Structure formats: structure tokens, C-alpha cells
Amino acid sequence: MSNENVERPIKAANQRGAARLAAVQALYQMDIGGTGVLEIVAEYEAHRLGQELDGETYLKADPSWFRSIVSGVVREQKRLDPLVASALQDDWALSRLDSTVRAILRAGVFELLDRKDVPVAVIVTEYVEIAQAFFSDDEPKLVNAVLDRIAKQVRGDQKK
């Protein structure tokens, strides 16, 4: 066997993970820059998902999963934010959270509510891993705790 780079097909699950990461980045960009959903989705699909930009190669992502998360978070934000706020400790307001953490939580809660076909453990794990990609302190623990609380509230005690 040789050690040459062999192109392996990217699993659908990995494409969903890449779509989740891209969705969080897009939601962050929308939050900070005030970009609209149609504009951001078009930009990501044309220039980022599976593309090279500024010397960085973005992972191949499931574009429909990406669109679903971004448009769903925007559409359902008035329903998502109160859930997130209620799962935070009393002395923390949603507006005090870092914009990236807010984007991660909104996307994760959207999936918990909208994607009943995806196990709770998968959703929570994926978004905790995204938090770990951006933060090394308490933020991943916060994401885990908040998503876990909301999962119990909206899906009961199911772990699958």
C-alpha cells in the first residue's frame, strides 16, 4: 500500500457537518454585517461551499442543508431566541453572548425543533464541536448545556 493521497468520497454526514459550520459562519456574518439571507446564501453557494477563497479551501457541504439552517434560523428567530434566553442562566441575556455563540445556539435550536429525523445527540455533538473550533474556554460547555436543556424541553428525554 502506498501513502499517496487517495480521493475518498465525502460522506453525507460530513457534508452536513460542513453545512452546519458554514451556516454558523453565515449567520454570524449576517448578525455582524446586516447582510440579507438571500445575499448570504448566494455568496456562500457561489464562493465558499467546497470552493477556495483567499487561499482557504472550504469543505464540500450539503447546500440544501446549509440553506435550510440559514433560512430556517432567520424565519424562526422570534421563536428560537426566547428558547435560548430561557435556557441561559438568569444573569445572562442573549444579547450578552458572543455573536458566534449566538449563531451556534440559534442553528442548533433550529435543528432540534425542525429536524426531528436527526438524533439529539448528533445535533448537540456537532454544534459543540463547532464551538470548540472557535473557542477553547467555557463557550463549548455553554453550548452543550443550553442545547441539552432545550432538547429536553422540546424533545423530552430522547437521546436518539
JOBELLIN-V386159 format. One record per residue. N is the residue number from 0. PHI is phi as a letter, one per 40 degrees, with the letter a starting at -180 (NA if undefined). OMEGA is omega in whole degrees, 0 to 359 (999 if undefined). NEAR is the number of other ideal C-beta (glycine too) atoms within 8 Angstrom. Layout:
n=N phi=PHI omega=OMEGA near=NEAR
n=N phi=PHI omega=OMEGA near=NEAR
//
This chain:
n=0 phi=NA omega=179 near=2
n=1 phi=b omega=180 near=3
n=2 phi=c omega=181 near=3
n=3 phi=c omega=177 near=4
n=4 phi=c omega=179 near=3
n=5 phi=b omega=178 near=4
n=6 phi=c omega=176 near=4
n=7 phi=b omega=178 near=4
n=8 phi=c omega=179 near=4
n=9 phi=c omega=181 near=7
n=10 phi=c omega=179 near=6
n=11 phi=d omega=180 near=6
n=12 phi=c omega=178 near=6
n=13 phi=c omega=178 near=9
n=14 phi=c omega=176 near=14
n=15 phi=c omega=177 near=12
n=16 phi=c omega=178 near=11
n=17 phi=c omega=178 near=14
n=18 phi=c omega=178 near=15
n=19 phi=c omega=179 near=15
n=20 phi=c omega=180 near=12
n=21 phi=c omega=179 near=14
n=22 phi=c omega=178 near=14
n=23 phi=c omega=179 near=14
n=24 phi=c omega=180 near=10
n=25 phi=c omega=179 near=13
n=26 phi=c omega=176 near=13
n=27 phi=c omega=181 near=11
n=28 phi=c omega=178 near=10
n=29 phi=c omega=181 near=14
n=30 phi=c omega=183 near=9
n=31 phi=c omega=188 near=7
n=32 phi=b omega=180 near=6
n=33 phi=g omega=180 near=4
n=34 phi=c omega=179 near=8
n=35 phi=c omega=185 near=6
n=36 phi=c omega=181 near=9
n=37 phi=c omega=180 near=6
n=38 phi=c omega=183 near=8
n=39 phi=c omega=179 near=13
n=40 phi=c omega=179 near=13
n=41 phi=c omega=180 near=8
n=42 phi=c omega=182 near=10
n=43 phi=c omega=181 near=13
n=44 phi=c omega=181 near=11
n=45 phi=c omega=191 near=7
n=46 phi=b omega=187 near=7
n=47 phi=b omega=186 near=11
n=48 phi=c omega=180 near=13
n=49 phi=g omega=184 near=7
n=50 phi=b omega=174 near=9
n=51 phi=b omega=180 near=6
n=52 phi=a omega=180 near=8
n=53 phi=f omega=177 near=3
n=54 phi=g omega=178 near=4
n=55 phi=b omega=176 near=6
n=56 phi=c omega=179 near=5
n=57 phi=c omega=179 near=13
n=58 phi=c omega=174 near=11
n=59 phi=c omega=184 near=8
n=60 phi=b omega=176 near=15
n=61 phi=c omega=186 near=10
n=62 phi=c omega=180 near=9
n=63 phi=c omega=177 near=6
n=64 phi=c omega=178 near=13
n=65 phi=d omega=180 near=17
n=66 phi=d omega=181 near=10
n=67 phi=d omega=182 near=9
n=68 phi=c omega=184 near=14
n=69 phi=c omega=182 near=15
n=70 phi=c omega=179 near=10
n=71 phi=c omega=179 near=10
n=72 phi=c omega=180 near=14
n=73 phi=c omega=182 near=9
n=74 phi=c omega=187 near=6
n=75 phi=b omega=187 near=11
n=76 phi=d omega=180 near=9
n=77 phi=c omega=176 near=6
n=78 phi=c omega=183 near=8
n=79 phi=c omega=186 near=13
n=80 phi=d omega=177 near=10
n=81 phi=c omega=177 near=8
n=82 phi=c omega=179 near=12
n=83 phi=c omega=182 near=15
n=84 phi=d omega=181 near=9
n=85 phi=c omega=180 near=6
n=86 phi=c omega=178 near=10
n=87 phi=c omega=175 near=11
n=88 phi=c omega=186 near=4
n=89 phi=d omega=185 near=4
n=90 phi=c omega=180 near=3
n=91 phi=b omega=174 near=8
n=92 phi=c omega=179 near=6
n=93 phi=d omega=182 near=10
n=94 phi=c omega=179 near=4
n=95 phi=c omega=182 near=5
n=96 phi=c omega=172 near=10
n=97 phi=d omega=182 near=6
n=98 phi=d omega=179 near=9
n=99 phi=c omega=178 near=10
n=100 phi=c omega=178 near=13
n=101 phi=d omega=179 near=12
n=102 phi=c omega=179 near=13
n=103 phi=c omega=182 near=14
n=104 phi=c omega=179 near=14
n=105 phi=c omega=180 near=14
n=106 phi=c omega=180 near=15
n=107 phi=c omega=179 near=15
n=108 phi=c omega=177 near=13
n=109 phi=d omega=180 near=13
n=110 phi=c omega=178 near=12
n=111 phi=d omega=181 near=14
n=112 phi=c omega=191 near=10
n=113 phi=c omega=186 near=9
n=114 phi=b omega=181 near=8
n=115 phi=c omega=179 near=5
n=116 phi=c omega=180 near=3
n=117 phi=b omega=180 near=7
n=118 phi=c omega=178 near=7
n=119 phi=d omega=183 near=11
n=120 phi=d omega=180 near=8
n=121 phi=c omega=181 near=8
n=122 phi=c omega=182 near=15
n=123 phi=c omega=180 near=13
n=124 phi=c omega=181 near=8
n=125 phi=d omega=183 near=12
n=126 phi=c omega=173 near=16
n=127 phi=c omega=178 near=12
n=128 phi=c omega=176 near=9
n=129 phi=c omega=178 near=13
n=130 phi=c omega=179 near=15
n=131 phi=c omega=178 near=9
n=132 phi=c omega=182 near=6
n=133 phi=b omega=188 near=8
n=134 phi=b omega=177 near=10
n=135 phi=b omega=182 near=3
n=136 phi=c omega=187 near=4
n=137 phi=c omega=185 near=6
n=138 phi=d omega=178 near=11
n=139 phi=c omega=177 near=10
n=140 phi=c omega=178 near=7
n=141 phi=c omega=179 near=10
n=142 phi=d omega=180 near=16
n=143 phi=d omega=183 near=11
n=144 phi=c omega=182 near=9
n=145 phi=c omega=180 near=12
n=146 phi=c omega=179 near=16
n=147 phi=c omega=178 near=9
n=148 phi=c omega=182 near=9
n=149 phi=c omega=178 near=14
n=150 phi=d omega=179 near=12
n=151 phi=c omega=181 near=9
n=152 phi=c omega=186 near=8
n=153 phi=c omega=180 near=8
n=154 phi=b omega=182 near=9
n=155 phi=g omega=183 near=4
n=156 phi=c omega=182 near=4
n=157 phi=c omega=178 near=6
n=158 phi=b omega=182 near=6
n=159 phi=b omega=999 near=5
//
